[in-house]
Amino acid sequence: MNAAGLRGLLLGAALLPAAAFGTGFAPELEGEAGLELLGSGTASYMVWDVYDAALYAPASASESTLQGGALPMTLILEYHRDVGVDGIRKAAWKALEDQRDEADREALRDRVEALHDAMRDVGDGDRYRLDWRPETPALRLSLNGTTVFESEDAELARVYFGIWLGEPPLSDDLRKALLARLD
């Protein structure tokens, strides 16, 4: 599959419904006391599973505390396909375009792009992990266990987690799957 096809694959996966499957994520986040699996799902495009996603947060979490960035949380994306960073970038900006007005997006652009600049193309088995720890504060993105981006920016954390958890999300079905234990 060529690079343009991969970008389309990711963008499509982000915008089409995702189904919740038994994705095999642990019920608690290893090495992170108090962070439990709230839900998991699979982002799919046509017949291809693109990535599995899992959201970890304290059992006391609510949608408002998660969206407000008041609690620690971790989002894990484990890929099943080759996806270029350009596709990831386009999907993220598409979600932000749907969620925020132009003035907000422009105010956030440099910070979001700094996070995107740290990303790399991914393939089958690669795992991005996005962590937010408000008590520090620390926003951390890692790829396969190696930290590639760090920031103390609480607004960036809310905005970036909001791509999956905000309204409207990348995928309504994936959002529901990630927040399944809150119901």
N, CA, C and O of each residue as an XYZ file, in Angstrom:
732
protein
N       0.860     -1.170      0.000
C       0.000      0.000      0.000
C       0.905      1.231      0.000
O       1.876      1.279      0.755
N       0.600      2.228     -0.838
C       1.435      3.421     -0.910
C       1.113      4.391      0.225
O       0.161      4.188      0.979
N       1.929      5.458      0.337
C       1.789      6.404      1.451
C       0.433      7.098      1.433
O      -0.172      7.296      2.487
N      -0.056      7.474      0.243
C      -1.358      8.132      0.162
C      -2.456      7.192      0.638
O      -3.392      7.617      1.316
N      -2.346      5.928      0.287
C      -3.329      4.947      0.733
C      -3.322      4.779      2.233
O      -4.375      4.635      2.854
N      -2.129      4.796      2.823
C      -2.023      4.667      4.275
C      -2.633      5.864      4.977
O      -3.317      5.714      5.990
N      -2.384      7.061      4.437
C      -2.978      8.258      5.049
C      -4.495      8.164      5.001
O      -5.178      8.482      5.975
N      -5.012      7.730      3.873
C      -6.452      7.573      3.752
C      -6.984      6.514      4.692
O      -8.067      6.661      5.258
N      -6.216      5.439      4.861
C      -6.616      4.359      5.763
C      -6.765      4.882      7.178
O      -7.755      4.588      7.847
N      -5.786      5.661      7.647
C      -5.873      6.192      9.005
C      -7.014      7.186      9.122
O      -7.791      7.137     10.075
N      -7.114      8.077      8.165
C      -8.169      9.072      8.229
C      -9.526      8.383      8.233
O     -10.414      8.755      8.999
N      -9.682      7.397      7.391
C     -10.936      6.648      7.362
C     -11.204      5.947      8.667
O     -12.339      5.931      9.143
N     -10.181      5.368      9.253
C     -10.359      4.675     10.531
C     -10.786      5.644     11.608
O     -11.560      5.301     12.502
N     -10.280      6.849     11.518
C     -10.619      7.835     12.525
C     -12.051      8.326     12.373
O     -12.669      8.735     13.357
N     -12.584      8.293     11.167
C     -13.867      8.905     10.929
C     -15.026      7.918     10.823
O     -16.185      8.317     10.935
N     -14.733      6.650     10.609
C     -15.779      5.653     10.507
C     -15.983      4.956     11.846
O     -15.090      4.982     12.692
N     -17.123      4.344     12.051
C     -17.391      3.697     13.338
C     -16.339      2.654     13.689
O     -15.802      1.959     12.827
N     -16.074      2.574     14.954
C     -15.167      1.554     15.482
C     -15.986      0.608     16.338
O     -16.965      1.006     16.969
N     -15.583     -0.617     16.351
C     -16.306     -1.605     17.150
C     -15.492     -1.978     18.371
O     -14.262     -1.989     18.325
N     -16.162     -2.280     19.444
C     -15.474     -2.724     20.656
C     -15.279     -4.233     20.567
O     -16.237     -4.981     20.371
N     -14.073     -4.660     20.707
C     -13.744     -6.073     20.702
C     -12.936     -6.376     21.951
O     -12.487     -5.465     22.645
N     -12.756     -7.646     22.231
C     -11.867     -8.039     23.313
C     -10.438     -7.770     22.874
O      -9.821     -8.625     22.239
N      -9.905     -6.616     23.196
C      -8.606     -6.208     22.678
C      -7.441     -6.708     23.505
O      -6.291     -6.510     23.113
N      -7.696     -7.351     24.637
C      -6.620     -7.966     25.398
C      -5.778     -7.022     26.235
O      -4.655     -7.371     26.599
N      -6.279     -5.845     26.550
C      -5.540     -4.938     27.428
C      -5.738     -5.373     28.878
O      -6.802     -5.868     29.248
N      -4.709     -5.185     29.687
C      -4.755     -5.564     31.101
C      -5.793     -4.726     31.842
O      -6.036     -3.582     31.459
N      -6.412     -5.269     32.895
C      -7.426     -4.525     33.642
C      -6.859     -3.343     34.432
O      -7.587     -2.403     34.750
N      -5.583     -3.389     34.742
C      -4.909     -2.269     35.415
C      -3.637     -1.954     34.655
O      -3.020     -2.844     34.068
N      -3.240     -0.682     34.665
C      -2.039     -0.264     33.960
C      -0.819     -0.622     34.795
O      -0.669     -0.145     35.919
N       0.031     -1.443     34.256
C       1.208     -1.921     34.979
C       2.101     -0.758     35.403
O       2.432      0.115     34.601
N       2.484     -0.765     36.674
C       3.374      0.261     37.199
C       2.699      1.583     37.506
O       3.374      2.548     37.865
N       1.392      1.650     37.374
C       0.642      2.890     37.604
C      -0.505      2.600     38.579
O      -1.618      2.279     38.163
N      -0.224      2.715     39.854
C      -1.241      2.422     40.872
C      -2.473      3.292     40.660
O      -2.375      4.503     40.458
N      -3.625      2.649     40.711
C      -4.874      3.384     40.656
C      -5.423      3.656     39.267
O      -6.500      4.241     39.147
N      -4.729      3.256     38.221
C      -5.252      3.466     36.863
C      -5.818      2.148     36.342
O      -5.095      1.175     36.128
N      -7.123      2.153     36.146
C      -7.832      0.955     35.712
C      -8.339      1.132     34.288
O      -8.563      2.251     33.826
N      -8.514      0.018     33.606
C      -9.042      0.036     32.252
C     -10.499      0.490     32.283
O     -11.360     -0.191     32.841
N     -10.764      1.652     31.675
C     -12.148      2.127     31.586
C     -12.849      1.520     30.382
O     -14.061      1.307     30.408
N     -12.094      1.243     29.332
C     -12.686      0.644     28.145
C     -11.656      0.516     27.044
O     -10.581      1.113     27.097
N     -12.008     -0.279     26.044
C     -11.133     -0.475     24.898
C     -11.967     -0.771     23.673
O     -13.104     -1.231     23.774
N     -11.396     -0.504     22.524
C     -12.090     -0.750     21.270
C     -11.100     -0.797     20.127
O      -9.898     -0.608     20.317
N     -11.614     -1.049     18.944
C     -10.786     -1.166     17.758
C     -11.254     -0.167     16.713
O     -12.441     -0.101     16.392
N     -10.326      0.602     16.189
C     -10.621      1.502     15.073
C     -10.399      0.713     13.797
O      -9.312      0.183     13.567
N     -11.438      0.636     12.963
C     -11.384     -0.160     11.744
C     -11.744      0.686     10.542
O     -12.475      1.671     10.644
N     -11.215      0.280      9.406
C     -11.547      0.898      8.132
C     -11.898     -0.223      7.172
O     -11.066     -1.080      6.873
N     -13.129     -0.215      6.691
C     -13.648     -1.279      5.835
C     -13.458     -2.621      6.550
O     -14.098     -2.865      7.573
N     -12.599     -3.484      6.033
C     -12.399     -4.795      6.673
C     -11.105     -4.855      7.477
O     -10.785     -5.900      8.044
N     -10.358     -3.759      7.536
C      -9.061     -3.758      8.206
C      -9.142     -3.129      9.594
O      -9.684     -2.036      9.759
N      -8.606     -3.821     10.578
C      -8.416     -3.227     11.893
C      -7.156     -2.379     11.816
O      -6.097     -2.877     11.433
N      -7.257     -1.115     12.173
C      -6.114     -0.203     12.090
C      -5.381     -0.153     13.425
O      -4.160     -0.309     13.467
N      -6.117      0.065     14.523
C      -5.484      0.036     15.842
C      -6.497     -0.327     16.904
O      -7.698     -0.099     16.757
N      -5.974     -0.906     17.991
C      -6.744     -1.113     19.207
C      -6.422      0.055     20.127
O      -5.292      0.542     20.153
N      -7.413      0.498     20.873
C      -7.223      1.611     21.800
C      -7.728      1.206     23.177
O      -8.696      0.455     23.302
N      -7.059      1.715     24.209
C      -7.477      1.473     25.590
C      -7.298      2.755     26.390
O      -6.328      3.490     26.202
N      -8.246      3.012     27.283
C      -8.188      4.178     28.156
C      -8.117      3.720     29.600
O      -8.943      2.932     30.060
N      -7.115      4.228     30.310
C      -6.924      3.940     31.733
C      -7.077      5.232     32.532
O      -6.579      6.285     32.134
N      -7.773      5.136     33.661
C      -7.960      6.267     34.570
C      -8.419      5.704     35.915
O      -8.715      4.513     36.007
N      -8.486      6.531     36.956
C      -8.998      6.049     38.236
C     -10.445      5.582     38.113
O     -11.199      6.095     37.286
N     -10.825      4.626     38.924
C     -12.193      4.103     38.910
C     -13.213      5.195     39.220
O     -14.375      5.083     38.831
N     -12.789      6.244     39.915
C     -13.694      7.339     40.276
C     -13.935      8.320     39.128
O     -14.664      9.296     39.304
N     -13.347      8.084     37.974
C     -13.437      9.019     36.849
C     -14.867      9.200     36.373
O     -15.699      8.297     36.454
N     -15.118     10.400     35.873
C     -16.372     10.711     35.185
C     -15.991     11.373     33.864
O     -14.840     11.765     33.669
N     -16.953     11.497     32.965
C     -16.644     12.167     31.698
C     -16.120     13.573     31.933
O     -15.164     13.994     31.282
N     -16.730     14.298     32.849
C     -16.314     15.688     33.074
C     -14.911     15.773     33.669
O     -14.148     16.664     33.295
N     -14.546     14.869     34.588
C     -13.197     14.932     35.154
C     -12.151     14.512     34.122
O     -11.033     15.028     34.129
N     -12.504     13.584     33.238
C     -11.572     13.203     32.177
C     -11.415     14.332     31.164
O     -10.293     14.702     30.817
N     -12.524     14.878     30.690
C     -12.456     15.940     29.696
C     -11.819     17.208     30.252
O     -11.219     17.982     29.505
N     -11.945     17.423     31.553
C     -11.346     18.596     32.179
C      -9.882     18.405     32.538
O      -9.220     19.351     32.965
N      -9.366     17.186     32.369
C      -7.964     16.933     32.679
C      -7.670     16.910     34.164
O      -6.520     17.091     34.565
N      -8.692     16.688     34.998
C      -8.509     16.733     36.448
C      -7.896     15.465     37.018
O      -7.371     15.481     38.132
N      -7.952     14.376     36.278
C      -7.446     13.086     36.763
C      -6.344     12.557     35.858
O      -6.293     12.891     34.674
N      -5.460     11.732     36.413
C      -4.458     11.091     35.556
C      -5.143     10.115     34.600
O      -6.130      9.470     34.953
N      -4.607     10.018     33.394
C      -5.159      9.073     32.417
C      -4.098      8.694     31.403
O      -3.118      9.405     31.181
N      -4.336      7.544     30.801
C      -3.439      7.021     29.773
C      -4.279      6.470     28.638
O      -5.242      5.736     28.860
N      -3.906      6.830     27.426
C      -4.528      6.300     26.223
C      -3.458      5.514     25.475
O      -2.374      6.031     25.207
N      -3.764      4.275     25.142
C      -2.832      3.422     24.404
C      -3.438      3.103     23.047
O      -4.600      2.710     22.953
N      -2.641      3.276     21.994
C      -3.030      2.913     20.638
C      -2.037      1.878     20.140
O      -0.849      2.169     20.000
N      -2.519      0.675     19.873
C      -1.658     -0.395     19.371
C      -2.066     -0.698     17.925
O      -3.188     -1.126     17.653
N      -1.131     -0.465     17.017
C      -1.422     -0.514     15.582
C      -1.332     -1.919     15.004
O      -0.542     -2.756     15.442
N      -2.181     -2.142     13.994
C      -2.200     -3.406     13.244
C      -1.784     -3.207     11.799
O      -1.683     -4.176     11.046
N      -1.542     -1.976     11.401
C      -1.225     -1.627     10.012
C      -0.130     -0.573      9.993
O       0.096      0.116     10.988
N       0.543     -0.451      8.870
C       1.469      0.650      8.647
C       0.653      1.924      8.468
O      -0.255      1.978      7.639
N       0.982      2.943      9.248
C       0.301      4.227      9.165
C       1.361      5.319      9.235
O       2.175      5.348     10.159
N       1.345      6.211      8.258
C       2.302      7.313      8.232
C       1.906      8.418      9.191
O       0.724      8.623      9.470
N       2.895      9.122      9.687
C       2.640     10.219     10.623
C       1.793     11.308      9.961
O       1.042     12.000     10.648
N       1.901     11.472      8.646
C       1.059     12.459      7.965
C      -0.416     12.102      8.096
O      -1.258     12.989      8.239
N      -0.732     10.828      8.049
C      -2.115     10.391      8.230
C      -2.603     10.627      9.646
O      -3.751     11.019      9.858
N      -1.738     10.391     10.608
C      -2.083     10.645     12.008
C      -2.358     12.134     12.199
O      -3.339     12.524     12.832
N      -1.488     12.941     11.646
C      -1.613     14.399     11.749
C      -2.937     14.865     11.125
O      -3.665     15.655     11.727
N      -3.244     14.377      9.924
C      -4.484     14.791      9.247
C      -5.718     14.380     10.035
O      -6.662     15.162     10.153
N      -5.727     13.178     10.572
C      -6.872     12.713     11.347
C      -7.055     13.565     12.606
O      -8.181     13.915     12.959
N      -5.964     13.894     13.275
C      -6.044     14.717     14.479
C      -6.598     16.101     14.152
O      -7.478     16.601     14.852
N      -6.084     16.720     13.089
C      -6.565     18.053     12.725
C      -8.011     18.020     12.256
O      -8.745     18.984     12.473
N      -8.437     16.936     11.619
C      -9.837     16.818     11.215
C     -10.730     16.806     12.460
O     -11.759     17.482     12.491
N     -10.343     16.047     13.474
C     -11.123     16.017     14.717
C     -11.142     17.396     15.374
O     -12.189     17.852     15.833
N      -9.998     18.052     15.420
C      -9.936     19.376     16.042
C     -10.754     20.399     15.253
O     -11.336     21.314     15.834
N     -10.796     20.243     13.935
C     -11.622     21.119     13.102
C     -13.099     20.957     13.451
O     -13.853     21.930     13.462
N     -13.501     19.736     13.731
C     -14.889     19.470     14.098
C     -15.216     19.927     15.521
O     -16.372     20.221     15.827
N     -14.206     19.988     16.387
C     -14.429     20.299     17.796
C     -14.236     21.769     18.152
O     -14.837     22.261     19.107
N     -13.406     22.467     17.394
C     -13.005     23.815     17.810
C     -13.119     24.800     16.658
O     -13.002     24.429     15.490
N     -13.347     26.056     17.003
C     -13.414     27.055     15.942
C     -12.001     27.413     15.476
O     -11.011     27.025     16.096
N     -11.933     28.146     14.394
C     -10.642     28.446     13.763
C      -9.698     29.201     14.699
O      -8.499     28.924     14.722
N     -10.223     30.141     15.461
C      -9.369     30.915     16.380
C      -8.735     30.002     17.429
O      -7.552     30.142     17.739
N      -9.520     29.064     17.979
C      -8.979     28.112     18.960
C      -7.899     27.237     18.332
O      -6.840     27.021     18.922
N      -8.179     26.735     17.128
C      -7.199     25.867     16.456
C      -5.897     26.605     16.205
O      -4.817     26.051     16.411
N      -5.990     27.842     15.765
C      -4.769     28.611     15.486
C      -3.989     28.882     16.773
O      -2.758     28.866     16.766
N      -4.696     29.130     17.874
C      -4.023     29.354     19.152
C      -3.300     28.097     19.633
O      -2.298     28.186     20.342
N      -3.805     26.938     19.248
C      -3.227     25.654     19.659
C      -2.206     25.098     18.670
O      -1.434     24.204     19.018
N      -2.192     25.614     17.453
C      -1.446     25.007     16.350
C       0.008     24.675     16.702
O       0.432     23.538     16.492
N       0.771     25.612     17.221
C       2.193     25.361     17.492
C       2.384     24.247     18.519
O       3.300     23.434     18.391
N       1.524     24.205     19.536
C       1.659     23.174     20.566
C       1.279     21.797     20.044
O       1.948     20.806     20.335
N       0.198     21.741     19.270
C      -0.206     20.459     18.686
C       0.851     19.988     17.689
O       1.186     18.804     17.652
N       1.369     20.897     16.893
C       2.393     20.525     15.907
C       3.691     20.066     16.586
O       4.387     19.202     16.053
N       4.019     20.624     17.738
C       5.206     20.149     18.464
C       5.034     18.684     18.851
O       5.981     17.903     18.758
N       3.832     18.307     19.283
C       3.564     16.910     19.610
C       3.618     16.061     18.335
O       4.220     14.987     18.331
N       2.997     16.535     17.268
C       3.017     15.794     15.999
C       4.435     15.627     15.460
O       4.772     14.579     14.909
N       5.253     16.644     15.615
C       6.637     16.567     15.118
C       7.437     15.468     15.812
O       8.421     14.973     15.263
N       7.018     15.090     17.010
C       7.706     14.029     17.752
C       7.276     12.634     17.299
O       7.942     11.645     17.604
N       6.169     12.561     16.577
C       5.636     11.261     16.151
C       6.436     10.695     14.976
O       7.122     11.415     14.251
N       6.316      9.385     14.823
C       6.968      8.658     13.734
C       5.937      7.769     13.049
O       4.885      7.472     13.617
N       6.247      7.346     11.824
C       5.416      6.356     11.144
C       5.357      5.110     12.019
O       6.315      4.789     12.722
N       4.229      4.415     11.971
C       4.061      3.207     12.779
C       3.701      2.019     11.888
O       3.250      2.174     10.753
N       3.915      0.844     12.440
C       3.579     -0.389     11.743
C       2.932     -1.368     12.692
O       2.692     -1.062     13.860
N       2.653     -2.546     12.179
C       2.004     -3.597     12.957
C       2.768     -3.858     14.252
O       3.966     -4.137     14.228
N       2.068     -3.765     15.378
C       2.670     -4.020     16.688
C       3.203     -2.784     17.393
O       3.491     -2.833     18.589
N       3.341     -1.671     16.671
C       3.808     -0.439     17.328
C       2.727      0.083     18.258
O       1.532     -0.091     18.017
N       3.178      0.730     19.330
C       2.259      1.200     20.360
C       2.614      2.621     20.780
O       3.700      2.890     21.295
N       1.654      3.529     20.542
C       1.752      4.877     21.097
C       1.043      4.875     22.440
O      -0.006      4.251     22.604
N       1.630      5.583     23.401
C       1.024      5.731     24.723
C       1.053      7.209     25.074
O       2.108      7.843     25.065
N      -0.123      7.752     25.383
C      -0.266      9.151     25.770
C      -0.665      9.188     27.237
O      -1.718      8.673     27.613
N       0.175      9.797     28.064
C      -0.058      9.878     29.512
C      -0.285     11.324     29.928
O       0.398     12.228     29.445
N      -1.242     11.544     30.822
C      -1.440     12.834     31.462
C      -1.441     12.626     32.959
O      -2.214     11.824     33.486
N      -0.571     13.353     33.645
C      -0.487     13.320     35.101
C      -0.642     14.755     35.601
O       0.339     15.498     35.633
N      -1.856     15.164     35.994
C      -2.117     16.557     36.363
C      -1.380     17.015     37.614
O      -1.112     18.207     37.771
N      -1.053     16.095     38.499
C      -0.386     16.485     39.740
C       1.032     16.987     39.512
O       1.567     17.697     40.364
N       1.652     16.647     38.401
C       3.048     17.016     38.141
C       3.190     18.428     37.584
O       4.044     19.113     38.146
N       2.539     18.968     36.622
C       1.794     18.304     35.551
C       2.745     17.748     34.487
O       3.833     18.282     34.270
N       2.321     16.675     33.834
C       3.152     16.070     32.794
C       2.292     15.390     31.739
O       1.488     14.507     32.037
N       2.481     15.819     30.511
C       1.920     15.163     29.344
C       3.084     14.467     28.657
O       4.099     15.093     28.351
N       2.934     13.170     28.415
C       4.036     12.395     27.837
C       3.501     11.506     26.731
O       2.488     10.827     26.899
N       4.191     11.516     25.596
C       3.895     10.606     24.497
C       5.085      9.684     24.331
O       6.229     10.130     24.241
N       4.801      8.389     24.291
C       5.882      7.432     24.066
C       5.501      6.515     22.911
O       4.324      6.256     22.661
N       6.509      6.037     22.225
C       6.359      5.072     21.148
C       7.162      3.847     21.533
O       8.383      3.914     21.681
N       6.476      2.729     21.694
C       7.117      1.461     22.054
C       7.994      1.586     23.296
O       9.079      1.008     23.362
N       7.512      2.347     24.279
C       8.200      2.473     25.556
C       9.250      3.565     25.624
O       9.831      3.784     26.687
N       9.513      4.258     24.521
C      10.492      5.345     24.504
C       9.768      6.681     24.448
O       8.982      6.927     23.533
N      10.031      7.545     25.423
C       9.395      8.862     25.440
C       9.891      9.682     24.263
O      11.095      9.821     24.046
N       8.925     10.233     23.490
C       9.272     11.042     22.325
C       8.818     12.488     22.479
O       9.220     13.351     21.698
N       7.970     12.765     23.498
C       7.467     14.119     23.705
C       7.062     14.276     25.160
O       6.473     13.377     25.760
N       7.392     15.443     25.717
C       6.970     15.787     27.084
C       6.580     17.254     27.128
O       7.173     18.093     26.450
N       5.563     17.551     27.945
C       5.097     18.915     28.110
C       4.391     19.031     29.454
O       3.901     18.039     29.994
N       4.340     20.244     29.988
C       3.576     20.523     31.208
C       2.254     21.195     30.877
O       1.571     21.673     31.783
N       1.877     21.246     29.614
C       0.739     22.002     29.104
C      -0.587     21.267     29.337
O      -0.925     20.328     28.617
N      -1.328     21.712     30.357
C      -2.610     21.075     30.687
C      -3.633     21.264     29.567
O      -4.425     20.360     29.300
N      -3.626     22.406     28.922
C      -4.571     22.635     27.828
C      -4.293     21.688     26.656
O      -5.224     21.139     26.066
N      -3.032     21.500     26.324
C      -2.683     20.561     25.257
C      -3.145     19.154     25.617
O      -3.636     18.425     24.755
N      -2.993     18.767     26.872
C      -3.449     17.448     27.309
C      -4.959     17.311     27.115
O      -5.423     16.309     26.570
N      -5.723     18.302     27.552
C      -7.182     18.252     27.390
C      -7.570     18.182     25.911
O      -8.441     17.404     25.520
N      -6.917     18.996     25.110
C      -7.225     19.043     23.679
C      -6.880     17.724     23.003
O      -7.676     17.206     22.220
N      -5.703     17.170     23.295
C      -5.293     15.973     22.570
C      -6.081     14.734     23.004
O      -6.469     13.928     22.159
N      -6.320     14.571     24.292
C      -7.188     13.480     24.735
C      -8.608     13.688     24.191
O      -9.328     12.725     23.927
N      -8.995     14.948     24.029
C     -10.309     15.267     23.505
C     -10.557     14.776     22.094
O     -11.708     14.625     21.685
N      -9.496     14.526     21.346
C      -9.661     13.973     19.994
C     -10.465     12.679     20.069
O     -11.290     12.416     19.194
N     -10.238     11.875     21.091
C     -10.953     10.607     21.275
C     -12.134     10.736     22.223
O     -13.133     10.032     22.070
N     -12.029     11.642     23.213
C     -13.016     11.690     24.287
C     -13.974     12.862     24.198
O     -15.016     12.854     24.853
N     -13.643     13.876     23.396
C     -14.467     15.077     23.295
C     -15.648     14.887     22.362
O     -15.916     13.787     21.879
N     -16.341     15.979     22.123
C     -17.510     15.982     21.231
C     -17.275     16.950     20.091
O     -16.903     18.099     20.330
N     -17.480     16.525     18.875
C     -17.604     15.133     18.456
C     -16.227     14.465     18.422
O     -15.236     15.109     18.080
N     -16.162     13.206     18.766
C     -14.869     12.493     18.760
C     -14.512     12.017     17.359
O     -15.302     12.155     16.425
N     -13.316     11.456     17.223
C     -12.932     10.832     15.955
C     -13.968      9.794     15.549
O     -14.338      9.705     14.379
N     -14.430      9.016     16.504
C     -15.419      7.969     16.260
C     -16.322      7.873     17.476
O     -15.847      7.697     18.598
N     -17.612      7.987     17.256
C     -18.575      7.850     18.356
C     -18.488      6.466     18.993
O     -18.503      6.337     20.217
N     -18.398      5.433     18.157
C     -18.357      4.072     18.694
C     -17.091      3.819     19.499
O     -17.141      3.170     20.544
N     -15.963      4.323     19.027
C     -14.718      4.135     19.775
C     -14.785      4.908     21.093
O     -14.353      4.399     22.127
N     -15.315      6.115     21.067
C     -15.463      6.893     22.306
C     -16.305      6.117     23.317
O     -15.940      6.014     24.488
N     -17.433      5.571     22.858
C     -18.295      4.783     23.750
C     -17.539      3.584     24.317
O     -17.674      3.260     25.497
N     -16.754      2.936     23.481
C     -15.986      1.770     23.947
C     -14.939      2.176     24.973
O     -14.739      1.469     25.960
N     -14.264      3.308     24.758
C     -13.230      3.768     25.688
C     -13.826      4.178     27.041
O     -13.175      4.047     28.078
N     -15.046      4.666     27.020
C     -15.704      5.139     28.244
C     -16.711      4.128     28.786
O     -17.572      4.490     29.588
N     -16.621      2.886     28.369
C     -17.623      1.859     28.674
C     -17.900      1.698     30.160
O     -19.053      1.513     30.549
N     -16.878      1.764     30.996
C     -17.090      1.532     32.443
C     -17.709      2.731     33.146
O     -18.058      2.635     34.323
N     -17.852      3.839     32.466
C     -18.478      5.010     33.089
C     -19.998      4.935     33.062
O     -20.664      5.665     33.795
N     -20.545      4.075     32.242
C     -22.011      3.968     32.092
C     -22.652      3.316     33.275
O     -23.871      3.151     33.304
